[in-house]
Amino acid sequence: PGWYRLIAELHAQLCEIDVDYEVLQVKEKFGKLRYNARSEVDDTEVQLRFDTAMYDAEALSATICEWCGDTGKFCVSKHDSERRYRTLCRKCRTLSSGRGQRFRPV
């Protein structure tokens, strides 16, 4: 829910580039937004603008709390033997501690 506005703005940008683009997948991976989509427009400049918009949104997602939308920091938590990544604000990091995961900014 915290990235809702970011995703909506990215969608609007991509629609300006190609109103018929196709969304393949929207997810969180390694603490950042992954928005996978494609445009069938056969134009190098259009493809570059399209890919740049998705890349920029992914980079911006590392500064927005994925849970609440406030300003966040890219964080890591060691859970069992694996590391987990999230982008969280201070408040949500504190809430995650109550759930048994301690995330700390990288």
Buried (B, 14 or more C-beta within 10 A) or exposed (E): EBBEEBBEEBBEBBEEBBEEBEEEEBEBEEBBBBBEBEBEBEEEEBBEBBEEBBEEBBEBBBEBBBBBBEEBBBBBBEEEEEEBBBBBBEEBBEBBEEEEBBBEEE
